[in-house]
Amino acid sequence: MIDTFLIEVETTKQSRLETVDFNDLGFGRIFSDHMLVADYKDGQWVSCKIMPYGDLQMSPALAALHYGQSIFEGLKAQYTEDGDISIFRPWENHKRMVFSAERMCMPAIPEEIFIGGMKQLIELDKNWIPKQAGSSLYIRPFMFASEPFLGVRPSQEYKFIIFTGPVGNYYSEPVKLNIQTHYSRVAQGGIGCAKTAGNYAASLYPAVQGQKNGYHQQLWTNSETHEYIEEVGTMNIMIRMGNKIITPTLGDTILRGVTRDSVLTLAKEWGYDVEERKVKVAELVEGLRNNTVDEVFGLGTAAVVAHVKTIHHDDTEYQLPALEKREFANKVLDTLTKLKYGQIEDKYNWLMRI
């Protein structure tokens, strides 16, 4: 087992920090000075190093390029009011990555590398954490099959990497969704519950077609009958109808979201009736028609809480209530933001502080 104190560190000779406009970050285009790289060979993790961020050298026969063994996670770091660095529930991301690895026939990531290495990497690049409101340092751990081999079997070699980058908001406006009842992202018995690259690849064509018609994302439905809603391409989905918070029950077609789990915990504490169950498209549409749906919102690390403005189904657009009336989602966003910035008590011990 690799101990965090044995991780080799090579620092960059020239930081790129001064070239960054922290008032115009966008999302996912700017990357920090360093990355962590660990290699798995012969049944064990054999090396782990923090080095300058840069391109990778790889074989054209790299297994991940041909057979899709690739998994990833997403987290964020920010400064608290007292000057610490906080990361929201990274242990849950580690657990989910271990689960994804098992589903994809990949080795488990030791906590010493995932958590310990992440700490060291962020301490080294802490000056990249934005101080502007609404911005944060995005953290991307990922692993892929690195064996140069053409054959349909699990790879025998893997590379695990963590890199980071300052980001602004994922969505700059409330989102418009199209309920997708033709294409499918995942199927029952498949890999929809794993955070693996193939799930996102399958979603791209319908998403692009929807964007051409003015919709940010697809609201996916079950592949067998398209009768039940599942999740959005970039986040879990929740509905408020009066005092009820409703969200599709987890299964092998829905990702187990860390933000989703946290919001359900808060909803129960605040006295809402939480229903994790199958949600029919017809039920949602009927609620939109008769104005019994008070809020629909997405939840995820990148989006945090994303208000849904419009839902399209069967040639009809349904408009959701004004943002100022979204009492639950607004309270959730405010609470999670204050928690991450150390402005309220962390009574659930959700923060890892550095």
TIBAGU-468179 format. One record per residue (C-alpha): x, y, z. Coordinates in steps of 0.02 Angstrom, whole numbers, plus 32768, in hexadecimal, padded with zeros to 4 digits. Example, Ala and Ser with C-alpha at 12.3 -4.5 7.8 and 13.67 -1.06 7.14 Angstrom:
<recs>
82677F1F8186;82AC7FCB8165;
</recs>
This chain:
<recs>
800080008000;804180AC7FD1;804B81238065;802381D98043;80CB820D808A;812281A58005;80D081FC7F71;815B82487F0A;814583007EDE;818E835B7E48;815C84127E41;814784777DA4;81D484E97D6D;815B856E7D2D;80AE858B7D77;802285BF7D02;7FBE86107D8D;7FE086C37D57;7F9186A17CAC;7EE786797CF6;7E5886F67CF9;7DF886BE7D93;7D67872E7D63;7D4B86CD7CC2;7D6586157CEB;7CDC85B87C90;7CDC84FF7CB9;7D5984787C8F;7DD484D77C22;7E5985137C9D;7EC984997CFB;7F3D84AE7D8F;7FF984977D94;800483E37DD2;7FB383387DC7;7FC182947E25;7FE781F77DC1;7FE481457E06;800580A47DA6;7FBF7FF67DC0;80207F607D7E;80377EA97DAE;7FA47EAD7E24;7FD97F437E8D;7FF07FFF7E90;80A880147E69;80C480D07E60;807381747E92;80B8821E7E66;808282D47E63;80CB83287DCA;80B183C07D5A;800C83BA7CFB;802A83867C49;800283137BB8;800D82567BC7;807081E37B56;800D81497B26;800780B87AAD;7F8980B67A1E;7F5C80097A62;7F2C804F7B0C;7E9F7FE07B4B;7E30806E7B87;7E2980B97AD8;7DE480187A8F;7D7C7FC97B19;7D45805B7B84;7D8680317C32;7D8580E17C79;7D3581257D18;7D3A81CE7D6E;7CFC823B7DFC;7CE182F57E19;7CF9835C7EB8;7D1484127EE6;7D86846F7F5F;7D6E851D7FA3;7DB1858C802E;7D4D859A80CE;7D3786408127;7DBD861081A6;7E3E85EB811F;7E32852D8115;7E1484CF8074;7D7584668074;7D4283D38006;7C908391800F;7C8082D98040;7D1782967FDE;7D0981EE8037;7C6381D17FDD;7CB781F47F35;7D3D81777F63;7CBA80F37F8D;7C6081127EE9;7D0181067E85;7D2880607ED8;7C7A80267EA7;7C9080647DF4;7D38800C7DEB;7CEC7F677E21;7C5F7F767DA1;7CDE7F9A7D17;7D577F0E7D4C;7DDB7F8B7D85;7E447F8D7E25;7E087FEC7EBE;7E5B80937EE2;7EAC80907F8F;7E6F811B8001;7F24814B8020;7F33817B7F69;7E8481C27F4B;7E7382287FEB;7F28823A8022;7F6882627F75;7EDA82DE7F59;7F08833B7FF8;7FBE834B7FC4;7F9183827F15;7F1984097F51;7F9284487FD4;8014845C7F4B;7F9C84B97ED7;7F3685147F5B;7F5685BD7F09;7EEC85807E77;7E50857C7EE5;7DE486117EAF;7DAB868F7F30;7D1F86D37EC3;7C6E86AB7EFB;7C2386177E9E;7CCD85D57E66;7D3185417EA7;7DBE84CA7E7E;7D7884357E1E;7DCD838F7E43;7DCB83047DC2;7E0882577DF9;7DFF81D57D6E;7E45812B7D3F;7E5880D37C99;7E9B80317C52;7F4E80537C1D;7F897FAB7BDC;7FBA7FAC7B22;7F557F137AF1;7ECF7EEC7A70;7E5C7E6A7ABA;7DB17E6D7B0C;7DDE7E4F7BC1;7E017EBD7C59;7EA57F187C4C;7F347EE07CBC;7F7A7F917CCD;7F2680337D05;7F5080E97D1F;7EFB81547DA4;7F0982117D97;7EC982A77DF8;7ED183547DAD;7E7A83F57DDE;7E43849A7D94;7DE985397DCA;7D3585437D8D;7C9E85B37D90;7BE8857C7D8A;7BC084E37D20;7B18852B7CEB;7B0E85E77CD4;7A4F85E77CD0;79BA857B7D03;79B584E17C94;793884A87C12;791B83EC7C08;78D283797B85;788482D77BC2;78DA82557B55;786681C77B22;78C181817A8B;797B81747AAA;79C5811D7B42;7A6281487BA3;7A6C80A67C06;7A0880067C1C;79D67F997CAE;7A627F227CD6;7AE17F977C87;7B5E80137CCD;7AF080A97CF1;7B1780A27DAB;7BD380AF7D8A;7C2681567D64;7C76811A7CC5;7C9F81737C23;7C2F81077BB6;7B9081457C0B;7BB881F77BD9;7BE981C67B29;7B3F81747B10;7AE782147B45;7B3F828C7ACF;7ADC82767A2D;7A2F82907A7B;7A74831E7AE5;7AB983777A4B;7A14836179EF;79BA83AA7A86;7A30843E7A90;7A0A846779DA;7955847C7A12;798384E87AA7;798D84677B34;7A24845E7BA4;7A1183A77BD2;79A7830B7BBE;793E82C77C4D;795E820E7C31;78D981897C44;78E480CD7C5C;791D80757BBE;789A7FE97BBF;77FB80527BB9;782F81097BCD;77A6810F7C50;780E81497CE4;788881DA7CF8;793781B27D33;79B8823F7D31;7A0082CC7CCB;7AA182B07C6A;7B0883187CE4;7AA783077D88;7A2182B07DEE;797282F97DED;78F883297E78;7846836A7E7C;77EA83C97F03;772E83BC7F0D;76F484177FA8;774B83C7803D;778583317FD7;7835831F7F91;782F82997F0B;78C382497EB1;78D781AA7E4A;791081167EB1;79C280DC7E94;79E780437E2E;7A6280087DAA;7A2E80937D32;7A44812A7DA5;7AE5816F7DEE;7AEE81757EAB;7B0A82307EBD;7B6582767F54;7B07831B7F49;7A6382BA7F33;7A8282597FD3;7AB082F88032;7A1383547FFA;79A382C4802D;79F382C980DA;79CF838480E7;791D836F80A7;78F582F18130;7942836181B4;78D983F48178;783883918187;7813836980D1;77C682C3809E;784C826E8036;781681F07FB3;789A81897F58;783481277EDA;780F810C7E24;77CD81AD7DD8;7760819E7D3E;777482197CAF;76B782267CAF;76B682577D68;773682E17D4C;76DC83237CB1;763583227D0A;768183837D9B;76C884027D22;761F84147CCD;75BC84317D6C;7644849A7DC2;765E84227E53;771884167E2C;776B84A27E8F;782184807E63;788C84127DF6;7948841B7E0B;79E683BC7DE3;7A6D838A7E5E;7B2483647E43;7BD583947E71;7BED84017DD7;7B3F844D7DD4;7B2384477E92;7A6B847D7E84;7A2A84A67DD7;797B84EF7DCA;791384A87D3C;78B885327CDE;786084D17C54;7833841B7C32;780483E37B83;779B83487B60;773483117ACC;773B83B87A6F;770B841A7B0A;7778848B7B77;774E849B7C2F;779085317C90;77C1851D7D47;779D85A07DCE;780C86397DDF;78B586207E34;7888868B7ECA;77FD860F7EF2;787385797EF9;787885717FB7;78C984C67FC5;794E84CB7F3C;7982857B7F6D;799385468023;79F884AD7FF0;7A7085147F86;7A858595800E;7AA385108093;7B2184AC802F;7B7D854A7FFC;7B89858A80AF;7BBF84DE80EA;7C4B84CF806B;7C8A857D8095;7C8785598150;7BFE85D78174;7B8E855B81D0;7BAD84C4823F;7BE0842381E7;7B7583B58257;7B79832181DF;7C38832681D1;7C2A83368114;7CC483A280FC;7D78836B80ED;7DE184008120;7E94841C80E9;
</recs>
